[in-house]
Amino acid sequence: MDELIKDMATAIRTGAPLPKMPVGLDLEQAYEIQKAVVAAVSGGAVAGLKAGMTAAAGQRQFGLDRPLIGSLHAAGRLAPGVSFASAPGILLECEIGVVIDGDGVPQSAGPVIEVPRMAFADEEDRTGVNLAACSIAANRFIAGEQQPLRDSYDDIHIRLTRDGQEVSAAPATDALGGPHDALAWMLQEAKTRGIGIAAGMLLITGACGGLHPALPGEYLADYGALGSISFSVTD
């Protein structure tokens, strides 16, 4: 597995396709690979955690019966207004990110655009187990302004547009019932998987409105009372 982990980490750092994944991995093995790959890519600089495969339809598509958890690389943090290039496998997700203290108590929340990279070179490798191994395609994320934690996010709706045309619209409760429930699941799953937390970590709680290819254009993610994030994708 050492060679696989080395090759996966190199592919993630350089933007190359992932190596061929071994046949027969189970979820426990995948999470052990994930820990080693995250350590190799981040060098210990982990910005937070991410929930993935939070929708039942996506789970079925990837052969899963549960959501997944992964880590965010600190080097992948981008600021609102950023411009980046479109490329095969680059996706966009509207999420809510929660900042926690060292005990996992939520301190604030705000808009986040995740920019994962689905980089499997072989279509046969597009499985939930392999997604867990590569930290659910963790790549980059655009972190918006954090705000005081709200008691409820039931009234928050998120609308993503590209060049003024709607890409998606969904409530903030679309991922695991909303930020509070999603955070509770993430903290428990991190404990179960032996993934550490630390004060100041950003936990992004799952896609609201699905995953979308990062096509060239000018984007605006409107989170209503939570604010907005603008960014652009180039050819």
N, C-alpha and C positions, 0 to 999 in steps of 0.2 A: 504493500500500500504506500510505502514511502515515495516511490517514484510517481505514483498516481497523484499524491498530494502535492509534490513538487511541481508536476506538470499542470495541475489545476490552478495552483497559485500563480504560476507564470502566465497562464492564459488569462486569468482575471486581471492581473496587473497590466498586461500588454494589450488587452482587447482582442486576443486571438481566440479561435474556437476552443472549446474544452476538449480534452483528450477523450478517446473512447472510454466509456465507463464499463466497469466489470459487470458481468452477468451475475444475478443472484444476490445482490446486496439487499439486506433488510433495513428497516428504518433505524434500528439501533446502531448498526454499522455506519449508516449514512450520517447520523449525528456525530459519531466519533470522527469521521472524515471531515465533517464541517468544522469542528473545533480546531483540528490541525490546519485546515486550509485557511480559516479566518486568522489564526495566529501567524501563519506564514505571510499572508497578504498584508495584514494590518500592523504587524510588529508590536502588537499589544495596544495599538491606538484604535479602540472600538468606540464608535460614537453612540451606539445604542443597539436596540433590537428591533426586529420587524416581524409582523405577523403576515403570513401568506397562505394562499389557498383557503381563504376564509369563506368562499361561496361554495355551496353544495355542488353546483354544476361544474365548477372548476375541479373540485375534488374528484368527482366521477370521471372527468376527462383524463385525469392524471393517475387514476387508480388508487385514490386515497379515500379514507373514511373519516378524516380529521384535518384540521388546519395544521400548518407548519410554523415553526419559529426559526429565525435566523438572526444574524448580526449585521450591523451597518458599519462599514469601514469609515473611519474618520476622514480619510483622504477623499472620500466621495461626497463630502458636504459642499453644496453650491449655494450661492446667494440668489435671492429674487432678482430678476432682470438679466440673468445669465443667458448666454447663447451657446448652443452646442450643436454638433453635427448629427444628422440622422445617419443611421447605419443599420444593417440587418440585425434583428433581434433586440433593438433598443425600443423600450416600451415606456408608457406613461401611466401613472396611477395617482388618483387624488386620495389623499389619506389625511387623517388627523394624527398629529404627533403629540405625545404627552411626555413632559419632563418630570423625572422622579427624583426623590432624595435617596440616600443610601439604604433606607429600609423599604424602598419601593412605593412610598407614599407619593401620589401625584401632586405636583406643585403648580403646573400650568399646562396649557394646551394651545395648539395653533395649527395652521394649515401646513401641509407638507405635500410636495409632489415627489413621488419616488420615480426614479429613472432606472429600472432594472434592465439587465441585458440577458436575454435568453440565448445562450451561446453554445448549445449542443451541436456538435458537428454532424451527428448521426440522429436521424429522426427517431430511431428505435430507443435512443437514450432519453427521450422526453417523457420521463416518468416522475411521479411524485417522490419516490425514494431518491432519485438522482437530483431532483430539485433541492431536497433537504441537504444532500451532500455539498452542494455549491451555495449554501446559505440563501436559497430561494432566489437565485439570480441577482444577489445584491451587487449593486454597481455604484450609482450616484443618487443623491436626493437633494431637493431644493427645500430648505427650511424657511418657512415664513415666520412672522412675528408671533411670539408666545404671548398669551393673555392669561389673566387669572382663571383658574379652573371654575367651570360652571357646574351647577348641580345636575343639569340636564342638557343634552344636545339634541333633544327631539325636534326642536324648531330650526335646526341648522340644515340647510340644503346646499349642495355643492354643484356648481355648474362649470364645466370646462368648455371653452370655445377655442376654435382655431380660425384665425382670420375672420372673426365675427360669427362663424357658424358653429352651432352646438355640436360638441363631440359626445358629451355625456351629461346627465343630470341625475342626482341621487341624493337621498337623505344621509345625514351623518351616521344614522343607525344602520346603514347598509352592511357594514362589516361587523359581524359578531354582536349585533345589537347596539352598537355605539361605543364610544371611547371608554366609558367606565367598565362595562362588561368585558370589552376586549382587553383592557389593561389587566383586569383580574385573571383572565385566562392566560395572558402572556406571562405574568409573574409566576403563576403556578406551573406553567409548562417549562419556563426557564429553570425553576427549581427541580422539576422532574428530570430534565435533561442535563443538569449540572452546568448550566450556563450562568455565569455570575452577573450580578448587577452592581452598579455604582452610582453615587450621587451625580446628578447632572446628565445622566443618560437620557437620550431621546428614544421613546418607544413608539414606533409608528404602527397603527392599529388595524391596518388592512384596507384594501381598495374599496372605495365608495364609487360605484359606477363602472366597475370593470377595468380591464387592461386595454390599452390602445396603442397602436404603432406610433412611434414618434415621427410623424410626417413633417416635412418642412412647413413652416408657417409661424405666425405670431399667436401666442397662446395667452389666455387669461383664465385663471381658476378663481372663481368667485365663491367665497365661503360665507357670504352674508355678513352677519355680525362678527365673524371671526377674522374678517379681512380678505385679502386676495393675494395671489402670486401671479406675476407676469413673467414670461420667458419666451425665448424664440428658439426654433430648430432650423438649422440651415441644411442645404444639400450636402 
